[in-house]
Amino acid sequence: MIPRCFLAPVSEALCFRRPSKDRKLSQELEFFMGEFRSTYPTDRFYAKNHMWARTDLELSENGIFRFGFSAYAVRLLQDVYFLEWSHDEGATLSEKQEFGFIESKKAESDLYAPAKGRLIKLNEAVLEDPSLINVDKYENGWLFEMVFAEAPTFLTPDEYLEHLNEVWEVTQKTIKGQVNQ
């Protein structure tokens, strides 16, 4: 794959590798979480913290990435009903800095920045109706947009599915309360 570079306002050129151009944008990969099928569009990147990262033509001119939860995260969370941001748009965040909070039927969790950068936009629609995360996770249920100070490390869709295969056994034990067995 050929690296693609963006000129970002907060840094020098950011270079990263796009997901494979061999796939159509509408194609999806699938992963089974037990009997539950989860899908992963191939037109975006993924992070090990189970978020997707996408840059569209309208965003890419400024090196902006849009983020949301992957189907894996949404399935584990189940029924998101509360979302709160602790930082405003324009805030500069460090990698892994806490900047929000989410509550769902199954979990409560802090949200962390995927890399060092500036928070450009928060999705007001999910603040008003967090259920968008459950029903439209890859489009209207996006969470936030960031521009990075350094090139972030993302996984391609294939690499993300490999990661899911690696963590699934531990995830199942965690769900069943058998982590130390």
N, C-alpha and C positions, 0 to 999 in steps of 0.2 A: 504494500500500500504506500502511496505517496503522502508524506506529511503535508498538511495544509496549515498555513500560518495566518494569524489574525493580528491586526494592530489593535492593541487594547489601550485605553486611556491611562490605566494605572501601571502599565508595564511596557516592556519592549514587545516585539512580536511573540505571540504564543503559537507554538507548533504542536499539533497532535495528529493522531492517525484516525481517519474517518472509518466507520464501519464499512464492511465490504461493499464495493459498488456493484458486485456481481448479483446482489439481491435487489429485488424491487422494494421500494419503500414500504409497501403495504404488507410484505411478507412478515410472518411471525415464526418464532421458534416456540416450542412448548416444553414444559417441565411438569411432571406429575408429582404433586405433594400428596402422597398416598393415592386416594381416589380422585383428588381434585386436580383438574387440569389448569395450569396457569400459562399465560402466553406472554411473549416478549417481542415487541416490534424490533425489526433489524435496522431501523433508520435512526438509531440513537446509541449512545454509550450507556454503560452501567457502572455502578460503584459497588464495592464490597459491602457498603452499609445499606444495600438494597434500594438505592435510588437510581433513577434513570437520568441521563443528562442529554439534552438535545440542543442543537443550535440550528435555527431555521435561517433561511435567506434574509429575512427581515432583521434577525438578531445578529447574524454572523459578521456583518460589516463592522460591528463594534466589539466582537469577541465575546458576546453575551451568551451564556448557557442558561437554559430553562431546566428546572429540576422537578421531579415528582417521585412518588413511591412506586416501586416495581410491583407486579402482581404478587410476588412472593411476600413482600412486606405487607401488602394490603390483606392478603389471606391470613397471615399470622396475627395482624392487628384485629381484624374483623370489626366492622361497624364503627368507624371513626366518628366521634360525635363532638369533639372539642379540639380546637387548634388555637395556639396563642404564640405571638412573636414577642421576643424580649428586646429586639433591636428594630430600628426604623430603616426604611429605605435610605441608601447612601452610606450606611455604616460600613466600616472596614472591619473584616473578621479575620481571625487567625484560623489556620487549619484546625479542625476538631473543636473549635470554640462553640459553646452552647449558645444558640440564638433563638430557641423556641421550645415549645412543649406541645405534646399531643396526647389525647386520651381516647381510648377505644373500649370496646366491650372486653377485650382480652388484656390490654396493657396500658400503662402510662409510661411515657418516655420523653426525655429531652431530645431536641433536634440539634444536630451539630453541623457546622460548616464543612463541606467536602474538601475545601482547599482554602488557602489564603487568598482573599480577594475582597471585592466590594459588593455589597448587597444592593442590587439595582432596583428590583421590584418584588413586591409580595402580592400574591394572588388574593385580592380582596374577596373574590367570589367564594373561595374555600373558607375564609374566615366567617362569612355570613352563613354558609351552608357546607360544613365539613363532610357531609355525606357525598359530595362530589368526588372526593378521594376514593370512596368505595365503588361508585358507579361509573366513573369516567376518568380513571387514574392516568391514562396516557394522553388525554387531551385537556378537557376543562378542569380536571382535578389536579393540575400542576400546582406546585407549592411556591416557588420563588425563582428569581433570575439573579445570576451573579456574573461578574467579570473578574478574571483572575489576575493576580500579581505575578504568578508563575504558572507555567504549563502544568495542568493537573494530570494525574494518572488515572485513566479510566480503563474499563474492560470493554472489549468488543462484545457483541451479543453471544458469540460462541464461547468466549472466555468466561462470560458471566454464567452461562449454563454449566460450564465445568466447575466453577466456584460453587454453584448451587448443589451439584452432585457431591462435592467435597464436604459441605456443611450440613447436608440434609439429615444424616444419621444423628449428629449431635442435636440438631433442632428437634427431631422427633423425641429424643430422650428428654430434652428440656421441657417440651410440651407435656410429656407424661410424668414429669417430676422424677426422672431417673438419671439425672446428670452424673451422679457419682457412682453409678453402677457399671 
